[in-house]
Amino acid sequence: TVGAVVPFLHAEGPIDVVQLAGGFPGVDPDFNGTQVVIDTAAQTHGTAHLLHAPALLQTAEARAALLEEPTVRATSRLYDDVIVTITGVGALQPTATSALYRGSVLSDELKSELRRSGAIGDAGCHFIDASGSLIESLEDRIVGVTAAQVLRADLRISAALGSDKVPAIRAALRSGLVNAIVLDSTTATLLLR
């Protein structure tokens, strides 16, 4: 869905386009964050800053070590200066549409943990419950921009579509991780109900 927004992006002058989360194995091309960053940089005549890492690691220690790798550190250092974010919203319930869920990133154990914690979706790889509260248990294993860094960005756009995502979209808006949304008319109508 985020990739569908790229042709409509315009910038005044070159910009830095920073990948906000690591990648997902086994995910269809529509969920390829690296490609979205490359396409966005081309569309805006900017510079792509890629994050060559998985989105979620097995342990917090693995994440800490990976963040010290020069190529990962070069991109993650840019996160404090991000002023606009563009992310997707993924649903875990009632139907799993999250790229993290569909991309074989989450083990069965993690999926069960997320269900027990009340997670209904994710906004840019940050899991949230229906009230918009962050599910903290995985935050120290996510490779990418932190929720705190996202919240400091002035404009936090999300692109999402589909009736199954409406509860997750509501939660993302409540969380503050998203303060502007791109929707199709059907999803927008359902969101307003």
PASEBA-1860 file (N, C-alpha, C; in nm, 3 decimals):
! residues 193
1> TVGAVVPF> 0.082/-0.120/0.000/0.000/0.000/0.000/0.086/0.126/0.000 ~ 0.194/0.124/0.078/0.283/0.240/0.081/0.342/0.264/-0.058 ~ 0.378/0.158/-0.127/0.434/0.171/-0.260/0.340/0.240/-0.358 ~ 0.209/0.227/-0.337/0.111/0.290/-0.425/0.109/0.441/-0.409 ~ 0.160/0.491/-0.298/0.163/0.636/-0.271/0.281/0.703/-0.341 ~ 0.386/0.627/-0.364/0.512/0.683/-0.415/0.495/0.770/-0.540 ~ 0.419/0.729/-0.641/0.409/0.812/-0.762/0.347/0.951/-0.736 ~ 0.283/0.969/-0.622/0.218/1.096/-0.591/0.303/1.186/-0.502
9> LHAEGPID> 0.422/1.142/-0.466/0.511/1.220/-0.380/0.594/1.317/-0.462 ~ 0.606/1.437/-0.410/0.687/1.540/-0.474/0.763/1.615/-0.366 ~ 0.884/1.654/-0.397/0.966/1.728/-0.301/1.025/1.849/-0.370 ~ 1.046/1.952/-0.291/1.113/2.071/-0.343/1.261/2.056/-0.312 ~ 1.334/2.012/-0.410/1.475/1.988/-0.392/1.500/1.845/-0.346 ~ 1.624/1.801/-0.356/1.658/1.664/-0.317/1.633/1.643/-0.168 ~ 1.591/1.522/-0.134/1.567/1.488/0.006/1.635/1.356/0.039 ~ 1.653/1.332/0.167/1.701/1.203/0.214/1.579/1.115/0.239
17> VVQLAGGF> 1.579/0.996/0.183/1.471/0.899/0.203/1.532/0.784/0.282 ~ 1.483/0.768/0.404/1.545/0.677/0.499/1.452/0.557/0.524 ~ 1.504/0.437/0.509/1.427/0.317/0.539/1.407/0.309/0.690 ~ 1.281/0.301/0.733/1.247/0.309/0.874/1.244/0.176/0.946 ~ 1.243/0.066/0.873/1.241/-0.066/0.936/1.316/-0.164/0.849 ~ 1.369/-0.266/0.913/1.438/-0.371/0.840/1.342/-0.447/0.751 ~ 1.395/-0.546/0.684/1.317/-0.619/0.585/1.252/-0.745/0.639 ~ 1.172/-0.807/0.553/1.095/-0.925/0.587/1.127/-1.036/0.488
25> PGVDPDFN> 1.161/-1.155/0.538/1.184/-1.265/0.445/1.051/-1.320/0.393 ~ 1.052/-1.370/0.273/0.936/-1.439/0.220/0.814/-1.353/0.199 ~ 0.832/-1.224/0.178/0.719/-1.134/0.162/0.706/-1.095/0.016 ~ 0.583/-1.079/-0.030/0.563/-1.041/-0.169/0.618/-0.900/-0.194 ~ 0.642/-0.865/-0.319/0.707/-0.737/-0.352/0.634/-0.613/-0.298 ~ 0.505/-0.623/-0.274/0.432/-0.507/-0.223/0.478/-0.467/-0.082 ~ 0.546/-0.558/-0.012/0.592/-0.530/0.123/0.742/-0.507/0.129 ~ 0.805/-0.481/0.017/0.950/-0.465/0.012/0.987/-0.320/0.044
33> GTQVVIDT> 1.020/-0.296/0.171/1.054/-0.161/0.215/1.175/-0.103/0.144 ~ 1.271/-0.187/0.115/1.390/-0.140/0.044/1.352/-0.084/-0.092 ~ 1.268/-0.155/-0.165/1.226/-0.108/-0.297/1.145/0.020/-0.287 ~ 1.061/0.031/-0.186/0.981/0.154/-0.167/1.074/0.273/-0.144 ~ 1.179/0.254/-0.065/1.275/0.363/-0.040/1.348/0.401/-0.169 ~ 1.392/0.303/-0.244/1.460/0.330/-0.371/1.366/0.404/-0.467 ~ 1.243/0.358/-0.479/1.145/0.422/-0.568/1.113/0.564/-0.522 ~ 1.101/0.583/-0.390/1.071/0.716/-0.337/1.186/0.812/-0.364
41> AAQTHGTA> 1.307/0.765/-0.344/1.423/0.850/-0.372/1.428/0.888/-0.520 ~ 1.398/0.795/-0.608/1.396/0.826/-0.751/1.286/0.926/-0.783 ~ 1.169/0.907/-0.726/1.055/0.996/-0.751/1.081/1.138/-0.703 ~ 1.152/1.152/-0.592/1.174/1.283/-0.532/1.313/1.340/-0.561 ~ 1.389/1.271/-0.647/1.526/1.311/-0.679/1.611/1.320/-0.554 ~ 1.587/1.226/-0.464/1.657/1.224/-0.336/1.761/1.115/-0.328 ~ 1.808/1.094/-0.207/1.909/0.993/-0.178/1.846/0.885/-0.091 ~ 1.861/0.760/-0.132/1.808/0.648/-0.055/1.909/0.605/0.051
49> HLLHAPAL> 1.861/0.589/0.173/1.941/0.538/0.284/1.876/0.408/0.328 ~ 1.936/0.297/0.289/1.875/0.165/0.311/1.918/0.106/0.445 ~ 1.833/0.022/0.498/1.860/-0.048/0.623/1.874/-0.197/0.590 ~ 1.997/-0.242/0.581/2.026/-0.381/0.543/2.024/-0.467/0.669 ~ 1.902/-0.502/0.711/1.885/-0.579/0.834/1.744/-0.636/0.837 ~ 1.723/-0.741/0.916/1.587/-0.790/0.934/1.506/-0.694/1.022 ~ 1.376/-0.698/1.009/1.289/-0.609/1.087/1.282/-0.647/1.234 ~ 1.292/-0.775/1.262/1.276/-0.823/1.399/1.379/-0.932/1.425
57> LQTAEARA> 1.448/-0.919/1.538/1.550/-1.018/1.574/1.502/-1.103/1.692 ~ 1.573/-1.211/1.715/1.534/-1.306/1.820/1.557/-1.250/1.961 ~ 1.658/-1.165/1.976/1.689/-1.114/2.110/1.726/-0.965/2.103 ~ 1.713/-0.900/2.218/1.753/-0.760/2.229/1.904/-0.747/2.211 ~ 1.978/-0.847/2.256/2.124/-0.844/2.242/2.165/-0.849/2.095 ~ 2.096/-0.930/2.016/2.126/-0.937/1.873/2.099/-0.802/1.807 ~ 1.990/-0.737/1.848/1.958/-0.604/1.793/2.068/-0.504/1.829 ~ 2.109/-0.504/1.955/2.213/-0.410/1.999/2.341/-0.430/1.919
65> ALLEEPTV> 2.378/-0.555/1.896/2.499/-0.583/1.818/2.483/-0.537/1.674 ~ 2.368/-0.564/1.615/2.344/-0.526/1.476/2.346/-0.374/1.459 ~ 2.294/-0.302/1.556/2.293/-0.156/1.547/2.433/-0.096/1.549 ~ 2.532/-0.174/1.590/2.671/-0.128/1.589/2.740/-0.153/1.455 ~ 2.677/-0.231/1.368/2.736/-0.256/1.236/2.735/-0.125/1.157 ~ 2.846/-0.093/1.089/2.857/0.038/1.022/2.743/0.070/0.924 ~ 2.699/-0.025/0.842/2.595/0.007/0.745/2.460/0.031/0.813 ~ 2.434/-0.042/0.918/2.308/-0.022/0.993/2.316/0.108/1.072
73> RATSRLYD> 2.429/0.132/1.136/2.448/0.253/1.215/2.437/0.378/1.127 ~ 2.489/0.372/1.004/2.483/0.488/0.914/2.339/0.530/0.887 ~ 2.250/0.433/0.871/2.108/0.465/0.847/2.038/0.503/0.977 ~ 2.059/0.426/1.082/1.986/0.451/1.207/2.024/0.585/1.270 ~ 2.140/0.636/1.241/2.179/0.769/1.293/2.091/0.882/1.235 ~ 2.028/0.855/1.123/1.945/0.956/1.058/1.806/0.968/1.122 ~ 1.766/0.869/1.202/1.630/0.865/1.254/1.592/0.985/1.341 ~ 1.686/1.040/1.413/1.654/1.156/1.498/1.620/1.280/1.417
81> DVIVTITG> 1.658/1.282/1.289/1.633/1.398/1.205/1.514/1.382/1.111 ~ 1.444/1.270/1.120/1.329/1.244/1.033/1.216/1.340/1.069 ~ 1.161/1.408/0.968/1.050/1.501/0.993/0.919/1.453/0.934 ~ 0.926/1.357/0.839/0.807/1.297/0.780/0.829/1.146/0.776 ~ 0.730/1.071/0.822/0.736/0.925/0.808/0.619/0.881/0.719 ~ 0.644/0.778/0.642/0.539/0.715/0.564/0.550/0.565/0.590 ~ 0.447/0.509/0.650/0.449/0.369/0.687/0.316/0.303/0.647 ~ 0.312/0.175/0.665/0.188/0.101/0.648/0.129/0.068/0.783
89> VGALQPTA> 0.006/0.019/0.780/-0.059/-0.035/0.899/-0.092/-0.179/0.868 ~ -0.050/-0.267/0.955/-0.080/-0.409/0.938/-0.177/-0.455/1.044 ~ -0.265/-0.544/1.007/-0.362/-0.600/1.102/-0.318/-0.740/1.143 ~ -0.336/-0.770/1.271/-0.313/-0.906/1.321/-0.446/-0.976/1.343 ~ -0.547/-0.899/1.373/-0.681/-0.952/1.400/-0.782/-0.860/1.334 ~ -0.890/-0.902/1.279/-0.935/-1.041/1.271/-0.859/-1.122/1.166 ~ -0.800/-1.057/1.066/-0.724/-1.127/0.963/-0.583/-1.071/0.962 ~ -0.485/-1.157/0.955/-0.346/-1.113/0.958/-0.305/-1.057/0.822
97> TSALYRGS> -0.286/-0.925/0.817/-0.238/-0.860/0.695/-0.104/-0.791/0.718 ~ -0.054/-0.796/0.841/0.074/-0.734/0.872/0.185/-0.804/0.795 ~ 0.275/-0.725/0.737/0.389/-0.783/0.666/0.475/-0.865/0.762 ~ 0.484/-0.823/0.887/0.559/-0.900/0.985/0.496/-1.037/1.007 ~ 0.365/-1.040/1.007/0.293/-1.164/1.031/0.299/-1.254/0.907 ~ 0.273/-1.196/0.792/0.269/-1.273/0.668/0.408/-1.310/0.618 ~ 0.510/-1.236/0.658/0.644/-1.257/0.606/0.727/-1.357/0.684 ~ 0.663/-1.440/0.762/0.734/-1.543/0.839/0.835/-1.484/0.936
105> VLSDELKS> 0.811/-1.363/0.981/0.901/-1.298/1.076/0.868/-1.343/1.218 ~ 0.740/-1.364/1.245/0.696/-1.398/1.379/0.680/-1.549/1.397 ~ 0.743/-1.600/1.499/0.726/-1.742/1.531/0.587/-1.763/1.589 ~ 0.545/-1.888/1.596/0.415/-1.918/1.657/0.410/-1.869/1.801 ~ 0.523/-1.880/1.871/0.531/-1.833/2.010/0.508/-1.681/2.018 ~ 0.570/-1.607/1.928/0.553/-1.461/1.926/0.410/-1.423/1.888 ~ 0.353/-1.495/1.793/0.214/-1.469/1.755/0.122/-1.489/1.874 ~ 0.145/-1.595/1.950/0.064/-1.620/2.070/0.085/-1.509/2.173
113> ELRRSGAI> 0.209/-1.466/2.190/0.239/-1.358/2.285/0.167/-1.229/2.244 ~ 0.168/-1.200/2.116/0.100/-1.079/2.068/-0.051/-1.088/2.090 ~ -0.109/-1.204/2.064/-0.253/-1.221/2.088/-0.285/-1.201/2.237 ~ -0.202/-1.262/2.324/-0.225/-1.248/2.469/-0.211/-1.103/2.515 ~ -0.123/-1.028/2.450/-0.101/-0.889/2.489/-0.208/-0.795/2.434 ~ -0.295/-0.848/2.348/-0.403/-0.767/2.292/-0.366/-0.693/2.165 ~ -0.252/-0.724/2.106/-0.211/-0.656/1.983/-0.312/-0.683/1.872 ~ -0.353/-0.577/1.804/-0.444/-0.594/1.691/-0.377/-0.556/1.559
121> GDAGCHFI> -0.257/-0.497/1.567/-0.189/-0.459/1.445/-0.057/-0.392/1.473 ~ 0.002/-0.341/1.367/0.126/-0.265/1.381/0.123/-0.144/1.291 ~ 0.190/-0.041/1.337/0.209/0.081/1.259/0.360/0.095/1.239 ~ 0.405/0.070/1.118/0.548/0.079/1.091/0.630/-0.016/1.175 ~ 0.581/-0.136/1.198/0.647/-0.243/1.275/0.638/-0.224/1.427 ~ 0.562/-0.128/1.472/0.542/-0.110/1.616/0.402/-0.162/1.650 ~ 0.398/-0.268/1.731/0.271/-0.333/1.761/0.190/-0.251/1.860 ~ 0.058/-0.247/1.837/-0.033/-0.168/1.919/-0.159/-0.247/1.950
129> DASGSLIE> -0.223/-0.208/2.062/-0.351/-0.269/2.095/-0.463/-0.177/2.048 ~ -0.587/-0.215/2.073/-0.702/-0.141/2.020/-0.708/0.003/2.071 ~ -0.653/0.028/2.189/-0.656/0.164/2.244/-0.544/0.251/2.186 ~ -0.453/0.188/2.111/-0.340/0.260/2.055/-0.216/0.253/2.141 ~ -0.223/0.177/2.250/-0.105/0.162/2.336/-0.003/0.071/2.270 ~ 0.121/0.107/2.285/0.232/0.032/2.229/0.248/-0.099/2.306 ~ 0.270/-0.209/2.234/0.303/-0.337/2.296/0.454/-0.336/2.313 ~ 0.498/-0.312/2.434/0.640/-0.289/2.462/0.727/-0.414/2.449
137> SLEDRIVG> 0.670/-0.532/2.460/0.750/-0.654/2.474/0.843/-0.683/2.356 ~ 0.814/-0.629/2.237/0.900/-0.655/2.122/0.983/-0.534/2.080 ~ 0.963/-0.421/2.142/1.029/-0.298/2.098/1.182/-0.309/2.099 ~ 1.238/-0.383/2.192/1.384/-0.392/2.200/1.442/-0.494/2.102 ~ 1.357/-0.550/2.017/1.403/-0.645/1.916/1.376/-0.596/1.774 ~ 1.309/-0.483/1.760/1.278/-0.427/1.628/1.397/-0.347/1.577 ~ 1.437/-0.375/1.455/1.548/-0.302/1.393/1.486/-0.194/1.304 ~ 1.502/-0.072/1.347/1.445/0.040/1.273/1.423/0.158/1.365
145> VTAAQVLR> 1.350/0.254/1.314/1.319/0.374/1.390/1.240/0.335/1.516 ~ 1.268/0.399/1.628/1.194/0.370/1.751/1.060/0.444/1.749 ~ 0.969/0.398/1.832/0.839/0.466/1.842/0.859/0.611/1.887 ~ 0.951/0.634/1.980/0.978/0.770/2.027/1.027/0.859/1.913 ~ 1.112/0.805/1.827/1.161/0.883/1.713/1.049/0.911/1.614 ~ 0.960/0.816/1.592/0.846/0.839/1.504/0.761/0.953/1.560 ~ 0.734/0.949/1.689/0.648/1.050/1.751/0.708/1.191/1.743 ~ 0.838/1.202/1.726/0.901/1.334/1.712/0.889/1.390/1.571
153> ADLRISAA> 0.856/1.307/1.475/0.839/1.356/1.337/0.714/1.442/1.329 ~ 0.721/1.549/1.253/0.608/1.641/1.240/0.489/1.576/1.170 ~ 0.515/1.507/1.062/0.410/1.446/0.982/0.432/1.296/0.977 ~ 0.331/1.220/1.023/0.342/1.074/1.034/0.230/1.012/0.952 ~ 0.260/0.986/0.825/0.160/0.940/0.729/0.157/0.787/0.726 ~ 0.039/0.734/0.710/0.026/0.590/0.687/-0.067/0.570/0.569 ~ -0.037/0.468/0.492/-0.122/0.428/0.380/-0.176/0.290/0.411 ~ -0.306/0.276/0.402/-0.368/0.146/0.434/-0.499/0.132/0.360
161> LGSDKVPA> -0.536/0.008/0.333/-0.667/-0.016/0.274/-0.715/-0.154/0.310 ~ -0.845/-0.166/0.315/-0.907/-0.294/0.343/-0.989/-0.293/0.470 ~ -1.105/-0.353/0.464/-1.195/-0.354/0.579/-1.134/-0.425/0.699 ~ -1.050/-0.526/0.677/-0.988/-0.597/0.788/-0.889/-0.510/0.865 ~ -0.843/-0.403/0.802/-0.745/-0.317/0.868/-0.809/-0.204/0.950 ~ -0.938/-0.184/0.940/-1.002/-0.069/1.005/-0.972/-0.063/1.156 ~ -0.986/-0.172/1.233/-0.952/-0.162/1.376/-0.805/-0.125/1.398 ~ -0.715/-0.179/1.318/-0.574/-0.146/1.332/-0.546/-0.001/1.292
169> IRAALRSG> -0.615/0.049/1.191/-0.599/0.189/1.150/-0.645/0.282/1.263 ~ -0.760/0.251/1.322/-0.808/0.330/1.436/-0.705/0.333/1.548 ~ -0.651/0.215/1.579/-0.552/0.205/1.686/-0.426/0.285/1.651 ~ -0.383/0.279/1.525/-0.265/0.353/1.482/-0.286/0.503/1.498 ~ -0.405/0.550/1.463/-0.435/0.693/1.481/-0.438/0.729/1.629 ~ -0.496/0.643/1.712/-0.500/0.668/1.856/-0.360/0.671/1.917 ~ -0.271/0.589/1.861/-0.136/0.577/1.916/-0.053/0.703/1.897 ~ -0.087/0.782/1.795/-0.005/0.897/1.761/0.107/0.863/1.664
177> LVNAIVLD> 0.132/0.733/1.641/0.235/0.695/1.544/0.195/0.736/1.403 ~ 0.067/0.766/1.385/0.012/0.812/1.259/-0.071/0.937/1.288 ~ -0.048/1.044/1.213/-0.133/1.163/1.228/-0.191/1.211/1.095 ~ -0.166/1.133/0.990/-0.226/1.159/0.858/-0.239/1.023/0.791 ~ -0.346/1.006/0.715/-0.372/0.873/0.660/-0.416/0.882/0.515 ~ -0.368/0.789/0.434/-0.409/0.776/0.294/-0.490/0.647/0.284 ~ -0.616/0.662/0.243/-0.708/0.548/0.237/-0.783/0.545/0.105 ~ -0.837/0.430/0.070/-0.933/0.425/-0.038/-1.070/0.464/0.019
185> STTATLLL> -1.165/0.494/-0.066/-1.295/0.545/-0.018/-1.370/0.443/0.066 ~ -1.361/0.316/0.032/-1.431/0.213/0.110/-1.377/0.205/0.252 ~ -1.246/0.202/0.266/-1.185/0.196/0.398/-1.214/0.324/0.477 ~ -1.209/0.438/0.410/-1.239/0.564/0.477/-1.382/0.566/0.530 ~ -1.476/0.519/0.451/-1.616/0.513/0.495/-1.632/0.424/0.616 ~ -1.568/0.308/0.614/-1.574/0.217/0.729/-1.508/0.277/0.853 ~ -1.400/0.350/0.833/-1.329/0.413/0.945/-1.415/0.520/1.012 ~ -1.497/0.588/0.934/-1.581/0.696/0.987/-1.705/0.645/1.060
193> R> -1.735/0.516/1.047/-1.853/0.461/1.114/-1.828/0.442/1.261
END
